[in-house]
């Protein structure tokens, strides 16, 4: 019985890690697209930007995207709670 519970917990942890890694990869890809678009709009050659500067821009974009996602999730939860308060 203990072995079944241990295996279940391990599978849940593995799934959680995979979801987290997938989300981080998705965010990073979107951030890279945003940075590349901004550099194109300003007519700056991507190859001439130093890697440290580029990484900083990507990290800033990642933070912005995650912040937007957190706001959407928070608003969604508040709406659900508000509806629950109205119905309940």
C-alpha positions in Angstrom: 0.0 0.0 0.0 2.8 2.4 0.9 4.5 1.6 -2.4 1.4 2.6 -4.4 1.1 5.9 -2.5 4.9 6.5 -3.1 4.6 5.8 -6.8 1.5 8.1 -7.1 3.3 10.9 -5.3 6.3 10.5 -7.5 4.2 10.6 -10.7 2.4 13.7 -9.5 5.8 15.4 -8.7 7.1 14.4 -12.2 4.0 15.7 -13.9 4.3 18.9 -12.0 7.9 19.4 -13.0 7.1 18.7 -16.6 4.3 21.2 -16.6 6.5 23.8 -15.0 9.3 23.2 -17.5 6.9 23.3 -20.4 5.4 26.6 -19.1 8.9 28.1 -18.7 9.9 27.1 -22.2 6.7 28.5 -23.6 7.3 31.8 -21.8 10.9 32.0 -22.9 9.9 31.4 -26.6 7.3 34.1 -26.4 9.8 36.5 -24.8 12.3 35.9 -27.5 9.7 36.6 -30.1 8.8 39.9 -28.4 12.4 40.9 -28.1 13.2 40.1 -31.7 10.1 42.0 -32.8 11.1 45.1 -30.8 14.6 44.9 -32.2 13.2 44.7 -35.7 10.9 47.6 -35.1 13.9 49.7 -34.0 15.9 48.4 -36.9 18.7 47.0 -34.7 20.6 44.0 -36.0 20.2 41.1 -33.6 23.7 39.8 -34.3 25.2 43.1 -33.1 23.5 42.9 -29.7 25.7 41.5 -27.0 24.5 38.2 -25.6 24.3 39.6 -22.0 22.2 42.5 -23.2 20.0 40.2 -25.2 19.6 37.8 -22.3 18.6 40.7 -20.0 16.0 41.8 -22.5 14.6 38.3 -22.8 14.5 37.9 -19.0 12.7 41.2 -18.6 10.1 40.1 -21.2 9.7 36.8 -19.4 8.9 38.7 -16.2 6.4 40.9 -18.0 4.7 37.9 -19.5 4.5 36.0 -16.2 3.1 39.1 -14.5 0.4 39.4 -17.1 -0.5 35.7 -16.6 -0.6 36.1 -12.9 -3.0 39.0 -13.2 -5.3 37.1 -15.5 -5.3 34.1 -13.2 -6.0 36.4 -10.2 -8.9 38.1 -11.9 -10.3 34.7 -13.0 -10.2 33.4 -9.4 -11.8 36.6 -8.1 -14.6 36.3 -10.7 -15.2 32.7 -9.6 -15.2 33.7 -5.9 -17.5 36.6 -6.7 -19.9 34.3 -8.5 -19.7 31.8 -5.6 -20.5 34.6 -3.1 -23.5 35.6 -5.2 -24.8 32.1 -5.7 -23.9 30.7 -2.3 
